[in-house]
Amino acid sequence: MTSTKSEAARTWGLRIHVLCYVVLNVVQVMVWWFFDSDNHFWPIWSIVAWGVGLGFHVWSESRPSRH
């Protein structure tokens, strides 16, 4: 695989990761809002934990390549 394809695949993977993060966390917030909004905001745990992982993914993609 050439470096161009590799870079394109990495960018695509990051975009998919961001899309999944946004969509699935919006779904969690909607579930909380409709069914459990009287209790504490429990989606914060997955938003923060997954956000940390996503942050590392973004950071790893923004670093210059070692090759």
Backbone atoms as SQL, in Angstrom:
CREATE TABLE atoms (id INTEGER PRIMARY KEY, chain TEXT, resi INTEGER, resn TEXT, atom TEXT, x REAL, y REAL, z REAL);
INSERT INTO atoms VALUES
  (1, 'A', 1, 'MET', 'N', 0.840, -1.169, 0.000),
  (2, 'A', 1, 'MET', 'CA', 0.000, 0.000, 0.000),
  (3, 'A', 1, 'MET', 'C', 0.888, 1.236, 0.000),
  (4, 'A', 2, 'THR', 'N', 0.606, 2.170, -0.863),
  (5, 'A', 2, 'THR', 'CA', 1.420, 3.378, -0.943),
  (6, 'A', 2, 'THR', 'C', 1.084, 4.312, 0.201),
  (7, 'A', 3, 'SER', 'N', 1.977, 5.280, 0.424),
  (8, 'A', 3, 'SER', 'CA', 1.754, 6.204, 1.530),
  (9, 'A', 3, 'SER', 'C', 0.511, 7.058, 1.308),
  (10, 'A', 4, 'THR', 'N', 0.189, 7.359, 0.047),
  (11, 'A', 4, 'THR', 'CA', -1.006, 8.150, -0.238),
  (12, 'A', 4, 'THR', 'C', -2.261, 7.380, 0.152),
  (13, 'A', 5, 'LYS', 'N', -2.327, 6.116, -0.226),
  (14, 'A', 5, 'LYS', 'CA', -3.483, 5.301, 0.145),
  (15, 'A', 5, 'LYS', 'C', -3.535, 5.120, 1.659),
  (16, 'A', 6, 'SER', 'N', -2.390, 4.927, 2.261),
  (17, 'A', 6, 'SER', 'CA', -2.348, 4.747, 3.700),
  (18, 'A', 6, 'SER', 'C', -2.855, 6.000, 4.413),
  (19, 'A', 7, 'GLU', 'N', -2.429, 7.150, 3.947),
  (20, 'A', 7, 'GLU', 'CA', -2.872, 8.409, 4.553),
  (21, 'A', 7, 'GLU', 'C', -4.368, 8.617, 4.335),
  (22, 'A', 8, 'ALA', 'N', -4.846, 8.288, 3.149),
  (23, 'A', 8, 'ALA', 'CA', -6.278, 8.419, 2.861),
  (24, 'A', 8, 'ALA', 'C', -7.086, 7.459, 3.729),
  (25, 'A', 9, 'ALA', 'N', -6.587, 6.254, 3.921),
  (26, 'A', 9, 'ALA', 'CA', -7.290, 5.282, 4.756),
  (27, 'A', 9, 'ALA', 'C', -7.318, 5.735, 6.212),
  (28, 'A', 10, 'ARG', 'N', -6.235, 6.306, 6.680),
  (29, 'A', 10, 'ARG', 'CA', -6.192, 6.803, 8.052),
  (30, 'A', 10, 'ARG', 'C', -7.158, 7.958, 8.243),
  (31, 'A', 11, 'THR', 'N', -7.221, 8.860, 7.273),
  (32, 'A', 11, 'THR', 'CA', -8.154, 9.987, 7.349),
  (33, 'A', 11, 'THR', 'C', -9.587, 9.486, 7.324),
  (34, 'A', 12, 'TRP', 'N', -9.873, 8.520, 6.472),
  (35, 'A', 12, 'TRP', 'CA', -11.217, 7.948, 6.394),
  (36, 'A', 12, 'TRP', 'C', -11.585, 7.296, 7.728),
  (37, 'A', 13, 'GLY', 'N', -10.657, 6.570, 8.310),
  (38, 'A', 13, 'GLY', 'CA', -10.904, 5.929, 9.597),
  (39, 'A', 13, 'GLY', 'C', -11.214, 6.936, 10.694),
  (40, 'A', 14, 'LEU', 'N', -10.512, 8.054, 10.685),
  (41, 'A', 14, 'LEU', 'CA', -10.772, 9.100, 11.671),
  (42, 'A', 14, 'LEU', 'C', -12.150, 9.711, 11.461),
  (43, 'A', 15, 'ARG', 'N', -12.520, 9.939, 10.225),
  (44, 'A', 15, 'ARG', 'CA', -13.845, 10.504, 9.943),
  (45, 'A', 15, 'ARG', 'C', -14.956, 9.565, 10.401),
  (46, 'A', 16, 'ILE', 'N', -14.786, 8.278, 10.170),
  (47, 'A', 16, 'ILE', 'CA', -15.769, 7.290, 10.615),
  (48, 'A', 16, 'ILE', 'C', -15.856, 7.291, 12.143),
  (49, 'A', 17, 'HIS', 'N', -14.710, 7.379, 12.797),
  (50, 'A', 17, 'HIS', 'CA', -14.677, 7.395, 14.257),
  (51, 'A', 17, 'HIS', 'C', -15.431, 8.618, 14.797),
  (52, 'A', 18, 'VAL', 'N', -15.194, 9.788, 14.224),
  (53, 'A', 18, 'VAL', 'CA', -15.884, 11.008, 14.656),
  (54, 'A', 18, 'VAL', 'C', -17.386, 10.890, 14.404),
  (55, 'A', 19, 'LEU', 'N', -17.762, 10.379, 13.243),
  (56, 'A', 19, 'LEU', 'CA', -19.183, 10.223, 12.922),
  (57, 'A', 19, 'LEU', 'C', -19.875, 9.290, 13.920),
  (58, 'A', 20, 'CYS', 'N', -19.261, 8.156, 14.209),
  (59, 'A', 20, 'CYS', 'CA', -19.837, 7.219, 15.184),
  (60, 'A', 20, 'CYS', 'C', -19.937, 7.862, 16.561),
  (61, 'A', 21, 'TYR', 'N', -18.917, 8.595, 16.955),
  (62, 'A', 21, 'TYR', 'CA', -18.920, 9.278, 18.251),
  (63, 'A', 21, 'TYR', 'C', -20.101, 10.234, 18.359),
  (64, 'A', 22, 'VAL', 'N', -20.280, 11.066, 17.356),
  (65, 'A', 22, 'VAL', 'CA', -21.354, 12.060, 17.391),
  (66, 'A', 22, 'VAL', 'C', -22.723, 11.386, 17.366),
  (67, 'A', 23, 'VAL', 'N', -22.938, 10.506, 16.408),
  (68, 'A', 23, 'VAL', 'CA', -24.260, 9.888, 16.243),
  (69, 'A', 23, 'VAL', 'C', -24.647, 9.074, 17.480),
  (70, 'A', 24, 'LEU', 'N', -23.761, 8.225, 17.944),
  (71, 'A', 24, 'LEU', 'CA', -24.109, 7.348, 19.062),
  (72, 'A', 24, 'LEU', 'C', -24.254, 8.109, 20.375),
  (73, 'A', 25, 'ASN', 'N', -23.484, 9.160, 20.562),
  (74, 'A', 25, 'ASN', 'CA', -23.657, 9.942, 21.781),
  (75, 'A', 25, 'ASN', 'C', -24.919, 10.788, 21.731),
  (76, 'A', 26, 'VAL', 'N', -25.307, 11.260, 20.562),
  (77, 'A', 26, 'VAL', 'CA', -26.593, 11.954, 20.433),
  (78, 'A', 26, 'VAL', 'C', -27.734, 10.989, 20.760),
  (79, 'A', 27, 'VAL', 'N', -27.642, 9.761, 20.287),
  (80, 'A', 27, 'VAL', 'CA', -28.667, 8.755, 20.598),
  (81, 'A', 27, 'VAL', 'C', -28.730, 8.522, 22.112),
  (82, 'A', 28, 'GLN', 'N', -27.588, 8.406, 22.756),
  (83, 'A', 28, 'GLN', 'CA', -27.581, 8.202, 24.210),
  (84, 'A', 28, 'GLN', 'C', -28.224, 9.374, 24.940),
  (85, 'A', 29, 'VAL', 'N', -27.916, 10.589, 24.519),
  (86, 'A', 29, 'VAL', 'CA', -28.506, 11.767, 25.157),
  (87, 'A', 29, 'VAL', 'C', -30.013, 11.788, 24.937),
  (88, 'A', 30, 'MET', 'N', -30.462, 11.403, 23.748),
  (89, 'A', 30, 'MET', 'CA', -31.901, 11.356, 23.485),
  (90, 'A', 30, 'MET', 'C', -32.588, 10.309, 24.360),
  (91, 'A', 31, 'VAL', 'N', -31.971, 9.149, 24.528),
  (92, 'A', 31, 'VAL', 'CA', -32.535, 8.113, 25.404),
  (93, 'A', 31, 'VAL', 'C', -32.630, 8.647, 26.828),
  (94, 'A', 32, 'TRP', 'N', -31.567, 9.292, 27.292),
  (95, 'A', 32, 'TRP', 'CA', -31.595, 9.880, 28.627),
  (96, 'A', 32, 'TRP', 'C', -32.702, 10.927, 28.733),
  (97, 'A', 33, 'TRP', 'N', -32.799, 11.799, 27.740),
  (98, 'A', 33, 'TRP', 'CA', -33.773, 12.891, 27.756),
  (99, 'A', 33, 'TRP', 'C', -35.212, 12.364, 27.823),
  (100, 'A', 34, 'PHE', 'N', -35.516, 11.365, 27.023),
  (101, 'A', 34, 'PHE', 'CA', -36.888, 10.869, 26.947),
  (102, 'A', 34, 'PHE', 'C', -37.271, 9.918, 28.079),
  (103, 'A', 35, 'PHE', 'N', -36.315, 9.170, 28.601),
  (104, 'A', 35, 'PHE', 'CA', -36.662, 8.123, 29.555),
  (105, 'A', 35, 'PHE', 'C', -36.129, 8.326, 30.968),
  (106, 'A', 36, 'ASP', 'N', -35.112, 9.149, 31.151),
  (107, 'A', 36, 'ASP', 'CA', -34.443, 9.181, 32.451),
  (108, 'A', 36, 'ASP', 'C', -33.952, 10.576, 32.825),
  (109, 'A', 37, 'SER', 'N', -34.558, 11.622, 32.299),
  (110, 'A', 37, 'SER', 'CA', -34.022, 12.969, 32.506),
  (111, 'A', 37, 'SER', 'C', -34.181, 13.471, 33.938),
  (112, 'A', 38, 'ASP', 'N', -34.949, 12.776, 34.764),
  (113, 'A', 38, 'ASP', 'CA', -35.069, 13.175, 36.168),
  (114, 'A', 38, 'ASP', 'C', -33.823, 12.808, 36.976),
  (115, 'A', 39, 'ASN', 'N', -33.070, 11.842, 36.491),
  (116, 'A', 39, 'ASN', 'CA', -31.853, 11.412, 37.186),
  (117, 'A', 39, 'ASN', 'C', -30.637, 12.134, 36.628),
  (118, 'A', 40, 'HIS', 'N', -29.479, 11.813, 37.192),
  (119, 'A', 40, 'HIS', 'CA', -28.243, 12.464, 36.750),
  (120, 'A', 40, 'HIS', 'C', -27.971, 12.178, 35.265),
  (121, 'A', 41, 'PHE', 'N', -27.141, 12.993, 34.677),
  (122, 'A', 41, 'PHE', 'CA', -26.825, 12.899, 33.246),
  (123, 'A', 41, 'PHE', 'C', -25.801, 11.782, 33.026),
  (124, 'A', 42, 'TRP', 'N', -26.285, 10.535, 32.978),
  (125, 'A', 42, 'TRP', 'CA', -25.394, 9.381, 32.857),
  (126, 'A', 42, 'TRP', 'C', -24.650, 9.281, 31.530),
  (127, 'A', 43, 'PRO', 'N', -25.128, 9.858, 30.407),
  (128, 'A', 43, 'PRO', 'CA', -24.337, 9.747, 29.174),
  (129, 'A', 43, 'PRO', 'C', -22.977, 10.434, 29.245),
  (130, 'A', 44, 'ILE', 'N', -22.788, 11.284, 30.252),
  (131, 'A', 44, 'ILE', 'CA', -21.513, 11.988, 30.365),
  (132, 'A', 44, 'ILE', 'C', -20.343, 11.019, 30.471),
  (133, 'A', 45, 'TRP', 'N', -20.565, 9.849, 31.088),
  (134, 'A', 45, 'TRP', 'CA', -19.470, 8.897, 31.274),
  (135, 'A', 45, 'TRP', 'C', -18.943, 8.373, 29.941),
  (136, 'A', 46, 'SER', 'N', -19.832, 7.994, 29.055),
  (137, 'A', 46, 'SER', 'CA', -19.360, 7.492, 27.759),
  (138, 'A', 46, 'SER', 'C', -18.886, 8.636, 26.870),
  (139, 'A', 47, 'ILE', 'N', -19.497, 9.812, 26.999),
  (140, 'A', 47, 'ILE', 'CA', -19.064, 10.960, 26.200),
  (141, 'A', 47, 'ILE', 'C', -17.622, 11.318, 26.548),
  (142, 'A', 48, 'VAL', 'N', -17.322, 11.389, 27.833),
  (143, 'A', 48, 'VAL', 'CA', -15.967, 11.752, 28.263),
  (144, 'A', 48, 'VAL', 'C', -14.969, 10.641, 27.951),
  (145, 'A', 49, 'ALA', 'N', -15.309, 9.403, 28.312),
  (146, 'A', 49, 'ALA', 'CA', -14.366, 8.298, 28.100),
  (147, 'A', 49, 'ALA', 'C', -14.071, 8.094, 26.621),
  (148, 'A', 50, 'TRP', 'N', -15.104, 8.070, 25.805),
  (149, 'A', 50, 'TRP', 'CA', -14.916, 7.897, 24.372),
  (150, 'A', 50, 'TRP', 'C', -14.232, 9.128, 23.788),
  (151, 'A', 51, 'GLY', 'N', -14.549, 10.301, 24.330),
  (152, 'A', 51, 'GLY', 'CA', -13.915, 11.537, 23.869),
  (153, 'A', 51, 'GLY', 'C', -12.410, 11.524, 24.080),
  (154, 'A', 52, 'VAL', 'N', -11.971, 10.937, 25.186),
  (155, 'A', 52, 'VAL', 'CA', -10.533, 10.808, 25.437),
  (156, 'A', 52, 'VAL', 'C', -9.902, 9.922, 24.368),
  (157, 'A', 53, 'GLY', 'N', -10.532, 8.794, 24.099),
  (158, 'A', 53, 'GLY', 'CA', -10.021, 7.910, 23.044),
  (159, 'A', 53, 'GLY', 'C', -10.016, 8.578, 21.688),
  (160, 'A', 54, 'LEU', 'N', -11.072, 9.318, 21.392),
  (161, 'A', 54, 'LEU', 'CA', -11.141, 10.041, 20.127),
  (162, 'A', 54, 'LEU', 'C', -10.070, 11.127, 20.071),
  (163, 'A', 55, 'GLY', 'N', -9.843, 11.780, 21.187),
  (164, 'A', 55, 'GLY', 'CA', -8.784, 12.794, 21.238),
  (165, 'A', 55, 'GLY', 'C', -7.419, 12.209, 20.917),
  (166, 'A', 56, 'PHE', 'N', -7.127, 11.029, 21.461),
  (167, 'A', 56, 'PHE', 'CA', -5.863, 10.362, 21.138),
  (168, 'A', 56, 'PHE', 'C', -5.805, 9.960, 19.668),
  (169, 'A', 57, 'HIS', 'N', -6.937, 9.560, 19.109),
  (170, 'A', 57, 'HIS', 'CA', -6.978, 9.206, 17.693),
  (171, 'A', 57, 'HIS', 'C', -6.669, 10.438, 16.839),
  (172, 'A', 58, 'VAL', 'N', -7.315, 11.566, 17.164),
  (173, 'A', 58, 'VAL', 'CA', -7.054, 12.815, 16.432),
  (174, 'A', 58, 'VAL', 'C', -5.590, 13.212, 16.584),
  (175, 'A', 59, 'TRP', 'N', -5.076, 13.112, 17.797),
  (176, 'A', 59, 'TRP', 'CA', -3.685, 13.473, 18.051),
  (177, 'A', 59, 'TRP', 'C', -2.729, 12.588, 17.244),
  (178, 'A', 60, 'SER', 'N', -3.005, 11.294, 17.191),
  (179, 'A', 60, 'SER', 'CA', -2.120, 10.391, 16.450),
  (180, 'A', 60, 'SER', 'C', -2.164, 10.663, 14.949),
  (181, 'A', 61, 'GLU', 'N', -3.302, 11.119, 14.452),
  (182, 'A', 61, 'GLU', 'CA', -3.399, 11.427, 13.025),
  (183, 'A', 61, 'GLU', 'C', -2.769, 12.771, 12.686),
  (184, 'A', 62, 'SER', 'N', -2.672, 13.669, 13.652),
  (185, 'A', 62, 'SER', 'CA', -2.128, 14.996, 13.368),
  (186, 'A', 62, 'SER', 'C', -0.607, 15.047, 13.498),
  (187, 'A', 63, 'ARG', 'N', -0.017, 14.019, 14.099),
  (188, 'A', 63, 'ARG', 'CA', 1.442, 13.985, 14.225),
  (189, 'A', 63, 'ARG', 'C', 2.074, 13.733, 12.865),
  (190, 'A', 64, 'PRO', 'N', 3.239, 14.301, 12.642),
  (191, 'A', 64, 'PRO', 'CA', 3.928, 13.994, 11.381),
  (192, 'A', 64, 'PRO', 'C', 4.346, 12.525, 11.332),
  (193, 'A', 65, 'SER', 'N', 4.335, 11.973, 10.149),
  (194, 'A', 65, 'SER', 'CA', 4.695, 10.571, 9.966),
  (195, 'A', 65, 'SER', 'C', 6.174, 10.367, 10.249),
  (196, 'A', 66, 'ARG', 'N', 6.525, 9.210, 10.801),
  (197, 'A', 66, 'ARG', 'CA', 7.927, 8.903, 11.098),
  (198, 'A', 66, 'ARG', 'C', 8.672, 8.386, 9.876),
  (199, 'A', 67, 'HIS', 'N', 7.957, 8.026, 8.843),
  (200, 'A', 67, 'HIS', 'CA', 8.589, 7.404, 7.671),
  (201, 'A', 67, 'HIS', 'C', 9.225, 8.419, 6.788);
